[in-house]
Amino acid sequence: MSVMLKRIQGQVGGIERMVNEDKSCEAVVTQITAAMSSLKSVAKTLLSDAVGSCSKEEYTKLLKRFL
């Protein structure tokens, strides 16, 4: 999990650099999309880890709400 979060930090830092360097909107949005996908993966991992501690109904509700 920690490795995934550090990678996301790097992605966000890269996005900031791209904006500061006036890179194209398409390139910046592509990187933002990649970072969002990475965040979704972290959320899925957290939810998968939580499945043992909540009911099926609760888990389904969380999936619908956050993903």
Helices and strands as residue ranges (DSSP letters): H 2-20, H 25-50, G 51-53, H 56-66
